């Protein structure tokens, strides 16, 4: 489903990834572990084609970093759900409209948008807060909005970049349980983290990257 082949990436003459090779299978939950600056976010950026390898190749479903065109990138990204540490919500829109935005850009009809948005907000226990704005929500609630937005288009994988990094332990567990539930329903998850507590509590395959080098499993 996702494959990295001998990926070598340089940015401003600095080596960020050094000969990275791995694959993620359909429905897997995989942790991407490493300290800050190790290369975790760069790997995620390669998957949603925000960055291309200097050498090597990234394959995401039927898309290849060596062949994908600019026109194809939006179609690839609709198949991915991305969650960021800092939520990246639109401050001038309420919860409903933050989640609906991901559907409106695809040209979905209003009745379909309402049905799908309410379904995913119910999944993350935020249906009752659909009219609230990000500034009125706690950090955990904002992250749940971000998760709802990420799953609205039924992606085949969720890419989560330190999704619990700004949250306390209790809220982190709540977010992890939602991601576990999504994974049990068949969606793959690749989660970048450096939290030892999470890595100990949730037993999934772990890819460890340090200084741009992927350690052997």
N, C-alpha and C positions, 0 to 999 in steps of 0.2 A: 504493500500500500504506500509506504514511504521508504525510499532507499537513498542512502548517501554512498557514493562511490568515490573513494580517494579524494575527498573534498579538501582543497587547500585554498584558504582565503586570506588575502592581504588587504589591509585598509591603510592608506597613507604610509605605505612601505613597512607597516607592522604586521607580523604574522598573527592572525586571529585564530584561524583553524589550521591544523597541521595534519594532513592525510587522514581525514575522518571517514570511516566506513561503518555503517550500521543500517539496520532495517527495523521498521515497526510494522507489525502485522495487523490485520483487520480486528478491531475490537479490543486490542491490548490497552493496558494502563501501564505507562512507562514513566518513571521519574528520570529527570535530567539533573544530576547533582553536580554542584561545583561552586566554588567561592565567587564573589563578585569579580567580574572581569574575566572569568575563565573561558567564556565563549558560548554560554548557554543561550543568551538572547540572539546571538548571531546565527546559531543553528535554527532557531524558530523563524528568524527573518528569511533564511534560505527556504524554509518550507512554504511560507506564503509569498515567496518570490519578491520580497522587498530588497533583496540582495542576492547577487549571483556569485558563484565560486570563481576564484581566479583560475583554478584548475579543478578537474574532476566534474562530477555531475550529481544533481539532485533530481530524483524522480518522485512525483507526488501523483498517485493514481496514474492517469494517462498523460500527464504533463511532465516535460523534461526541461530543466534549466537551460539546456543547450539549444532547445528548439522553440520554447514558448514565445509567442508574440505578445506585444503590448495589448492587443485586443482580447487575448485569451485570459489575461491575468484576472480581470473582474469575475470571470466565470469560475476560475480556480478558487478564488477567495470566497465565493458563495458556498463552496463545499467545505470550508473550514470555519471553525469558531475560534476566535482569539480573545483571551482574557488577559488583561494587564494588571500589574501591581497597583497602579494609580487609577484604575477603573476607566478613565477616559470617557466619562459620561458628558453629555451636552447639558451645560448648566442652565440654559434658557428653555429647556423642555422638561416636561414631567416624566414620570416613570414610564407611563404608557407610550409616550411619543419617543422616548429614548429607545425602547425596544422595537417599536413600529418602524423606526427609521431604516432598519436593516431590510425590512420588507418593501417599504415604499420605493427604495432605489431599484428594486427589481420590477416595479410596475404592478405589484399586487393590488387587487381590488379591495375597497374599504371594508366590505363584509368579511373577506378572508383575513384581512389584517386584524380586525377586532377579535375574531375567533381564535386566531393563532396566538396573538399577544396575551389574551386572557388565559389561554391554556398554559403557556410557559410561565406566566406570573404566578399562577396557582401552583405550578411545580416547585417554584422557589419560595413559596409562602409569602408573596407580596401582592396578591390580588387586591387586598384592601387598601394598599398604598399607591394605587395606580395613578392617582391625581397629584401626588406629592412631587416636589422637586428635589434634585440631588442634595442641595444644601440642607434639606429638612430630614435627611436620612443619616443613620449611623454608617460607619465604614463598612460593617458587615452587610448592611442592607444595600449599600451602593454596589458592593461586589456581587450580590445576588442579582441586582439589575443587570450588571455586566454579563453574568452567566446566562440570564434569560435572553439577552440580546445575542449572545454567542450561539445559543441552541435554536433560535427561532427558525432558521432555514434548514433544520435537520442535517447538520454537518456530519461527515463521516469521522471527523476527529476534532477534538478540542485542544487547542494549543494554549496552555496556561503558563504565563510568565510570572513567577513568584506571586501567585494570586493571594497568598496569605501573608505576604511580607509586611503589610501595614496593619495587620490585625492582631488582636490579643489571642491568647491560647484558646479560650472558649469559642470565640467567633471563628477561628481557624478550623476548629473541629467541625463546626456547622458547615463551613464552605467545603471542607473535604468530604463530608457525608453527602452533600449534593453532587459533587463530582463522582463519587463512588456510585451513586444511584444512576447517574447519567451513563456511566460506563457499563453498569449491569444491564442497561437497556440496549446495549450494543454499540454505543459510540466509543471510539478509541479516545484515549486521553494521553497527551504528552505534557508533563508538568515540570517546569524548571523550578528548582528549590534548593536552598542550602539549609533548610530546617532539619536538624537531626531528630527532633521530636516527631515530626511527620514521617520521616523515613523509617523510624523505628516502629511507629504505630501501624502504618499501612504497608503491607508486604507486597510490593510489586517489583518487577524487573527495574533495575537501576543502571543507567548509563552515567558514568563518572567522567567529567572533563576537567582538566586542570592545565592551565597555560596553553590552551588550544589543542591539547592532546587527549584523545579518548583512551581511557584505561581499558584494558582487556576485561571482559566480563568473567 
